[in-house]
Amino acid sequence: MKLKVVFICLVTIGFLTSCKSKKQVVHSQPKTAHHKVIERTEKITQLETKKEIKSTIFTSTEDYIQFFKDAAMEEMRIYKIPASITLAQGILESSSGNSELTKRSNNHFGIKCHKEWEGNHTFHDDDEKGECFRVYDNPATSYRDHSLFLTSRSRYSKLFNMASGDYVSWANGLSEAGYATDRRYPAKLIGLIEKFELHAYDTQVLGIAYKKVENLGLAQHIVVKGDTLYNISKRYGLTVEELKKINQLGSSDISIGQSLSVTK
C-alpha cells in the first residue's frame, strides 16, 4: 500500500514539472517579436527626419544684392576682398541665386570639391560633365568659404597686394589666377559692379563717402583708394593725357572722393 502511494506522488510531481517547463517556452516568444518591432520603428523615424538643403529664391538681381550686401561687406572687413567683387561673383556664378546648382547646393561661387573638401557634395555639368561641387547648409557658409578659398591658395596671393577698392585689378587678377575659364570673366564682373554700383559697398567699408554723379549723361568716376590716372584711363578706354585734358588737370595728382569725367 505504501509503495502505491509513493508511486502516485512521483507521477504527480513529474506531471507538474512538465507543465511548468512548457509555460516558460511559450512565454519567451512574444519578447523576441516585440524587440523587432521597435527596431523597425526607429529606422522609419530616422528617414522621415532627414534634413534637406533649402535655398532662398530671388525675384531680381537687386533683391539678391540687398540680401547679401551685408555679408559681402563683412567678408571685406575680415579678409580684405572687395565687397563689390564678392557680390559680382555671387551674381554671375549663381545667376543671382537662381541657378540649378545654387538651388540644389547653396553654392553661390561655383567652388568645386578639390581634394581637401570633406563636406557634402553634388555633381553638375560645368567645364566637364558630372564635376564635383561643394554643398553648403546655407548661403552664409558659402560666402565664408569663398573668402577662405581665396585666402588659402597661393595662386591668389597677388590679389591681396592690390588696393581693396580697386575692383578692376581684382577682376583681372582673378581671371589671371585661373578662377574661371571664360576669357570675358573680368569684363563681366566689372560690368556688373558698375551697372549695379556695387563699388558703393567698397567705399562704405573703407570709410569713404560715396557720391553718385549724374552730369547730363556724361560718365563720371569717383576716385577710391588705390586709383591712379593710369588704371582709370585703361578702365574707360582713354589715355592718361586724354583723361587729364577732359578734366583740365595740370598734374597726375588725384584724391580719394574726387569726381572725374571719363567721357571724351
C-alpha positions as CSV (number, residue, x, y, z in Angstrom):
1,M,0.0,0.0,0.0
2,K,2.8,2.4,0.9
3,L,4.6,1.7,-2.4
4,K,1.4,2.5,-4.3
5,V,1.1,5.9,-2.5
6,V,4.8,6.7,-3.2
7,F,4.3,5.9,-6.9
8,I,1.3,8.1,-7.2
9,C,3.2,11.0,-5.6
10,L,6.1,10.7,-8.0
11,V,3.9,10.7,-11.1
12,T,2.0,13.8,-9.8
13,I,5.3,15.7,-9.3
14,G,6.6,14.7,-12.7
15,F,3.4,16.0,-14.4
16,L,3.5,19.4,-12.6
17,T,7.2,19.9,-13.6
18,S,6.4,19.1,-17.2
19,C,3.6,21.7,-17.3
20,K,5.8,24.4,-15.8
21,S,8.5,24.0,-18.4
22,K,6.0,24.2,-21.2
23,K,4.7,27.5,-19.9
24,Q,8.2,29.0,-19.9
25,V,8.8,28.1,-23.5
26,V,5.6,29.7,-24.7
27,H,6.2,32.9,-22.7
28,S,9.6,33.6,-24.3
29,Q,8.3,34.1,-27.9
30,P,6.5,37.4,-27.6
31,K,9.6,39.2,-26.3
32,T,11.6,38.4,-29.4
33,A,8.8,39.7,-31.7
34,H,8.3,42.9,-29.7
35,H,12.1,43.7,-30.0
36,K,11.9,43.5,-33.8
37,V,9.0,45.9,-34.0
38,I,10.9,48.6,-32.0
39,E,14.0,48.4,-34.3
40,R,11.8,48.9,-37.4
41,T,10.1,51.9,-35.9
42,E,13.4,53.7,-35.2
43,K,14.6,53.3,-38.7
44,I,11.5,54.8,-40.2
45,T,11.7,57.8,-37.9
46,Q,15.3,58.5,-38.9
47,L,14.4,58.5,-42.6
48,E,11.5,60.9,-42.1
49,T,13.5,63.4,-40.1
50,K,16.4,63.6,-42.6
51,K,17.4,67.3,-43.2
52,E,17.1,68.8,-46.7
53,I,19.1,71.7,-48.3
54,K,16.9,74.8,-48.7
55,S,17.8,77.9,-50.7
56,T,16.3,81.4,-51.0
57,I,14.6,82.3,-54.3
58,F,15.3,85.8,-55.6
59,T,13.0,87.7,-58.0
60,S,15.7,90.0,-59.2
61,T,19.4,90.8,-59.1
62,E,18.6,93.9,-56.9
63,D,16.9,91.6,-54.4
64,Y,20.0,89.4,-54.4
65,I,22.3,92.4,-53.7
66,Q,20.1,93.7,-50.9
67,F,20.1,90.2,-49.3
68,F,23.9,89.6,-49.4
69,K,25.4,93.1,-49.3
70,D,26.0,93.0,-45.5
71,A,27.6,89.6,-45.8
72,A,29.9,90.8,-48.6
73,M,30.9,93.9,-46.6
74,E,31.6,91.7,-43.5
75,E,33.9,89.5,-45.6
76,M,35.7,92.6,-46.9
77,R,36.3,93.8,-43.3
78,I,37.8,90.5,-42.3
79,Y,39.5,89.2,-45.4
80,K,40.1,92.4,-47.5
81,I,38.3,91.0,-50.5
82,P,36.3,93.9,-52.2
83,A,32.6,93.6,-51.4
84,S,31.9,94.6,-55.0
85,I,33.9,91.6,-56.3
86,T,32.2,89.2,-53.9
87,L,28.8,90.3,-54.9
88,A,29.6,90.4,-58.6
89,Q,31.0,86.9,-58.4
90,G,27.9,85.7,-56.5
91,I,25.6,87.3,-59.1
92,L,27.5,85.8,-62.0
93,E,28.2,82.3,-60.7
94,S,24.8,81.7,-59.2
95,S,22.6,83.6,-61.7
96,S,21.5,85.9,-58.8
97,G,20.9,82.8,-56.6
98,N,18.6,81.0,-59.1
99,S,20.9,78.6,-60.9
100,E,20.2,74.9,-60.7
101,L,23.4,74.2,-58.9
102,T,22.9,77.0,-56.3
103,K,19.3,76.0,-55.5
104,R,20.4,72.4,-55.0
105,S,23.6,73.1,-53.0
106,N,23.7,76.7,-51.7
107,N,26.9,77.0,-53.7
108,H,27.0,80.7,-54.8
109,F,30.5,80.8,-56.2
110,G,30.8,77.7,-58.3
111,I,33.5,76.3,-56.0
112,K,34.4,72.7,-56.9
113,C,35.2,70.0,-54.3
114,H,39.0,69.7,-54.7
115,K,41.0,67.2,-52.7
116,E,40.8,68.8,-49.3
117,W,36.9,69.1,-49.2
118,E,35.4,66.7,-46.7
119,G,31.8,68.1,-46.7
120,N,28.8,67.1,-48.7
121,H,29.0,67.3,-52.5
122,T,26.9,67.1,-55.6
123,F,27.6,66.6,-59.3
124,H,27.0,69.2,-62.0
125,D,28.0,69.7,-65.6
126,D,30.4,72.6,-66.0
127,D,33.7,72.6,-68.0
128,E,33.3,68.9,-68.0
129,K,30.4,66.6,-67.5
130,G,29.5,65.5,-63.9
131,E,32.0,67.6,-62.0
132,C,32.0,67.6,-58.2
133,F,30.8,70.8,-56.4
134,R,30.6,71.7,-52.7
135,V,27.3,71.6,-50.9
136,Y,26.6,74.0,-48.0
137,D,23.8,74.0,-45.4
138,N,23.1,77.7,-46.0
139,P,24.3,80.6,-48.2
140,A,26.2,82.3,-45.4
141,T,28.6,79.3,-45.3
142,S,29.1,79.6,-49.0
143,Y,30.1,83.3,-48.7
144,R,32.6,82.5,-45.9
145,D,34.1,79.5,-47.8
146,H,34.6,81.8,-50.8
147,S,36.8,84.1,-48.6
148,L,38.7,81.1,-47.2
149,F,39.1,79.6,-50.7
150,L,40.8,82.8,-52.0
151,T,42.9,83.5,-48.9
152,S,44.2,79.9,-48.5
153,R,45.6,79.4,-52.0
154,S,49.0,80.8,-53.1
155,R,47.8,81.4,-56.7
156,Y,45.5,84.2,-55.4
157,S,48.1,85.7,-53.1
158,K,48.9,88.6,-55.5
159,L,45.3,89.8,-55.2
160,F,45.9,90.8,-51.6
161,N,48.7,93.2,-52.6
162,M,46.1,95.2,-54.5
163,A,44.1,98.1,-53.1
164,S,40.8,96.9,-51.5
165,G,38.9,99.4,-53.6
166,D,40.5,98.5,-56.9
167,Y,37.8,96.2,-58.2
168,V,39.2,96.3,-61.8
169,S,42.6,94.9,-60.8
170,W,40.9,92.3,-58.7
171,A,38.6,91.2,-61.5
172,N,41.6,90.9,-63.9
173,G,43.7,89.2,-61.2
174,L,41.0,86.5,-60.5
175,S,41.0,85.7,-64.2
176,E,44.8,85.5,-64.4
177,A,44.9,83.2,-61.4
178,G,42.5,80.8,-63.1
179,Y,39.3,81.3,-61.1
180,A,37.3,80.9,-64.3
181,T,38.0,79.7,-67.9
182,D,35.8,82.4,-69.5
183,R,38.1,85.0,-71.1
184,R,35.5,87.6,-70.6
185,Y,35.2,86.9,-66.9
186,P,36.8,90.2,-65.8
187,A,34.7,92.3,-68.2
188,K,31.5,90.6,-66.9
189,L,32.5,91.3,-63.2
190,I,33.3,94.9,-63.9
191,G,30.1,95.4,-65.9
192,L,28.0,94.1,-63.0
193,I,29.9,96.2,-60.5
194,E,29.3,99.4,-62.5
195,K,25.8,98.6,-63.6
196,F,24.6,98.0,-60.0
197,E,27.1,100.4,-58.4
198,L,28.5,97.6,-56.2
199,H,31.6,99.7,-55.6
200,A,29.5,101.8,-53.2
201,Y,29.8,99.0,-50.7
202,D,33.6,99.1,-51.0
203,T,33.7,102.8,-50.2
204,Q,31.3,102.2,-47.3
205,V,33.7,99.6,-45.7
206,L,36.7,101.9,-46.5
207,G,35.0,104.8,-44.8
208,I,34.8,106.9,-47.9
209,A,31.7,108.9,-48.8
210,Y,30.1,107.5,-51.9
211,K,28.9,110.0,-54.5
212,K,26.5,109.2,-57.3
213,V,27.1,111.7,-60.0
214,E,24.8,112.4,-62.9
215,N,26.0,115.1,-65.3
216,L,23.9,115.4,-68.4
217,G,24.6,111.8,-69.3
218,L,28.4,112.2,-69.0
219,A,30.0,109.2,-67.3
220,Q,31.7,110.0,-64.1
221,H,34.2,108.1,-61.9
222,I,34.6,108.6,-58.2
223,V,38.2,108.1,-57.1
224,V,38.8,105.4,-54.5
225,K,41.8,104.3,-52.6
226,G,44.4,102.7,-55.0
227,D,43.1,104.6,-58.1
228,T,45.7,106.2,-60.4
229,L,45.1,108.1,-63.6
230,Y,46.7,105.2,-65.5
231,N,44.3,102.5,-64.2
232,I,41.3,104.8,-64.6
233,S,42.2,105.6,-68.1
234,K,42.6,102.0,-69.0
235,R,39.2,101.2,-67.5
236,Y,37.4,103.6,-69.7
237,G,39.4,103.2,-72.9
238,L,41.3,106.6,-72.6
239,T,44.9,107.6,-72.5
240,V,46.3,109.4,-69.4
241,E,46.7,112.6,-71.5
242,E,43.0,112.5,-72.7
243,L,41.8,111.9,-69.1
244,K,43.9,114.9,-67.9
245,K,42.6,117.1,-70.7
246,I,38.9,116.2,-70.2
247,N,39.2,117.1,-66.5
248,Q,41.6,120.1,-67.0
249,L,44.2,118.5,-64.7
250,G,47.7,120.1,-64.6
251,S,49.3,117.1,-62.9
252,S,48.6,113.4,-62.3
253,D,47.7,114.0,-58.7
254,I,44.1,112.9,-57.7
255,S,42.4,112.5,-54.3
256,I,40.0,110.0,-52.9
257,G,36.4,111.0,-53.4
258,Q,37.3,113.2,-56.4
259,S,34.9,113.1,-59.3
260,L,36.4,112.6,-62.8
261,S,34.7,112.8,-66.1
262,V,35.5,109.8,-68.2
263,T,33.6,110.7,-71.4
264,K,35.6,112.1,-74.4
